[in-house]
Amino acid sequence: PSPGDAAAIYDKLANLCADQSRWADCTSYDAKAIAAKDSASRRVAHACVLLRLHQWDAAYAEIAKANKIDSTDNEMKKWLPQFERLEGFLPQIRALDAQIAKSPTDSALLLDRARLFTLAERPLLALDDCERAIKLQPASMRARIQTAEALFDVGRPDDAAKLQVSSNLARDKDSHVSDQALRELSNEDTQIAQNSGNAESLAARAKTLRDLRQIPLALADARAALAIDDKLAAAHLEAAHDLDALDQSKEALIHAVKATELNPNDGAAWYYRGVLEAGRADFPAAIESLTRSLKLGETLEALRKRENCQRRIGRIDNANADLKRIRELE
């Protein structure tokens, strides 16, 4: 075959290997295609495969050659900014490469590197590390959330759903799960792994998951905490939040009441109990709960809610008094 035809055959073989995630074979065929007929687009394709193999220097050498061959090539213009973005994270990535080489079964290191790939907008590289991490630590909620985030980023929401992570996953202004949430999950995972009977950590993880808008997972943790310690107020409060989010307000209120009984000095629990009572049109009970909350700590949210409840049952003077106080605080 002509050089062009030979290169095209190698291109197809490389693509087939890529579809099967056979990256070493893929880069070999890419190199043969380049040897047969060099082009900027083939160099770019080769560079991308070298990234999957974490051969950073070789990948950047290829992208430089591609740019030299034809800086106006469409693939070159598409990929050069992405390589430039990743380059800013490479010092940290290389440091983690060295640590992972020494401790290849350390899921935390893999997730740390996956996080860098996510921030660098290289979700396929992130997914590679996340999938390794979740195989090592299948109970890790941090691994589950990061894996799902990567799956969403590569357009595989159905696979994320198999992990019970919904597309409602909370993200920051840069469209990433927040560092704080991942730190919290990491700490909570560690505490739970060290002591599976740690109800407090399960309740704390439930809150983190609720903040990430993963309600079924949060409720599962809250219920697991209650199965260990049904006198844990924080777990009852988390269950209340989760059940309410799932439109199960009656059961949610039972848990909210229990939370205030177990910890009567928690103003947030009294506030949420009042919100649930108001939602069920029990305005006198809601006013009482909100008043308890306000005695423990004045908040605009509780004042506004109580004012509304007062008006709903015709206590206009009391409502106006709340409104006056609201305006003083605003």
Long-range contacts (C-beta under 8 A, 24 or more apart in sequence): 3-36, 3-37, 4-36, 4-37, 6-33, 6-36, 6-37, 7-33, 7-34, 7-36, 7-37, 7-42, 8-33, 10-36, 11-42, 11-45, 14-45, 14-49, 18-49, 23-49, 23-52, 23-53, 24-53, 27-53, 38-69, 39-69, 39-70, 39-73, 40-66, 40-67, 40-69, 40-70, 40-71, 40-73, 40-75, 40-76, 41-66, 41-73, 41-74, 41-75, 41-76, 43-69, 44-73, 44-75, 44-76, 44-79, 45-75, 47-79, 47-83, 48-79, 51-86, 51-122, 51-125, 52-124, 52-125, 52-128, 54-97, 56-90, 56-93, 56-94, 59-83, 60-87, 82-121, 82-122, 85-120, 85-121, 86-120, 86-121, 86-122, 88-120, 89-116, 89-117, 89-119, 89-120, 92-116, 93-117, 105-136, 107-132, 107-133, 107-134, 107-136, 107-137, 107-140, 107-143, 108-186, 110-136, 111-140, 111-142, 111-143, 111-146, 111-182, 111-186, 114-146, 114-150, 115-146, 115-179, 115-182, 118-146, 118-149, 118-150, 118-153, 118-176, 119-174, 119-176, 123-150, 123-153, 123-154, 124-150, 124-154, 126-150, 126-153, 127-151, 127-154, 137-189, 137-193, 139-189, 139-192, 139-193, 140-189, 140-193, 141-185, 141-188, 141-189, 141-205, 141-208, 141-209, 141-217, 142-182, 142-185, 142-186, 142-189, 144-217, 145-169, 145-177, 145-181, 145-182, 145-185, 145-212, 145-214, 146-177, 146-182, 149-176, 149-177, 164-214, 164-216, 164-217, 165-214, 165-217, 166-213, 166-214, 166-216, 168-213, 168-214, 169-212, 169-213, 169-214, 170-211, 170-212, 170-213, 177-212, 181-208, 181-211, 181-212, 184-208, 185-209, 197-228, 198-228, 199-225, 199-226, 199-228, 199-229, 199-232, 199-235, 200-225, 200-232, 200-234, 202-228, 202-235, 203-232, 203-234, 203-235, 203-238, 204-234, 206-235, 206-238, 206-239, 206-242, 207-234, 207-238, 210-238, 210-241, 210-242, 210-245, 215-242, 215-245, 215-246, 216-246, 218-242, 219-243, 219-246, 231-262, 232-262, 233-258, 233-259, 233-260, 233-262, 233-263, 233-266, 233-269, 234-259, 234-263, 236-262, 237-266, 237-268, 237-269, 237-272, 240-272, 240-273, 240-276, 241-272, 244-276, 244-279, 249-276, 249-279, 249-280, 250-280, 252-276, 253-277, 253-280, 260-289, 260-292, 264-292, 265-296, 266-296, 267-292, 267-293, 267-294, 267-296, 267-297, 267-299, 267-302, 268-293, 270-296, 271-299, 271-301, 271-302, 271-305, 274-302, 274-305, 274-306, 274-309, 275-305, 278-305, 278-308, 278-309, 283-309, 283-312, 283-313, 284-313, 287-313, 287-315, 298-329, 300-326, 300-329, 300-330, 303-329
